[in-house]
C-alpha cells in the first residue's frame, strides 16, 4: 500500500484519525524522513505490514532499516520490562534478561536522536512504561522538548489507530 492510499482505505468514521496521522507526518519538528521512520517503528509494533510498507516508501533505506531495528529490539524489551512490572517480584528484577541489544549501541546506523525517536515510538505502541520513560529521559538529554515529545506520541497514537481500523475495515 502506498501512503496516499491509506486515506482511501480508511472508512469515513476514521476521518479524524487520517487528519491526525497526515498532520503528524507533515507538520512536526521531525523531518519527513524521520517522521516516516517513527511511523514505521510504530506500525511494526502495531503489527501492520501494509503501514510498514507505506511508510517505508517515505524514508531513506538507512532510516527505514534503523526504524525496523529499533522496533525489533523494542518488541523484546517492551515485553520484558512490562513483564517485570506485572510480576512485581524483587528477586526477578535482579536477573539479567539475556536479551541481545547490540544494535542499540550502534543506534541502528543512524544518529542517536533518530534511533531514540524510533525506540520511543515503538515503545508507546508497545505500552511499556519503563521503556517509554527511559527513552523520554534519553531524548531530553539530547535536547528534545515536551512539544517534540508530544509530536512523537501523537504520531505513534495515530499510526496505532490507523493499524487497528485498517485491520477491521479491510475485507
Buried (B, 14 or more C-beta within 10 A) or exposed (E): BEBEEBBEBBEEEBEEBBEBBBBBBEEBBBEEBBBBBBBBBBBBBBBBEBBBBBBBEBBEEBBBBBBBBBBBBBBBBBBBBBEBEEEEEEEEEEEEEEEEEEBBEEBBEBBBBBBBBBBBBBBBBBEBEBBBEBBBEBBBEEEBEEEBBEBBBBBBBBBBBBBBBBEEEEE
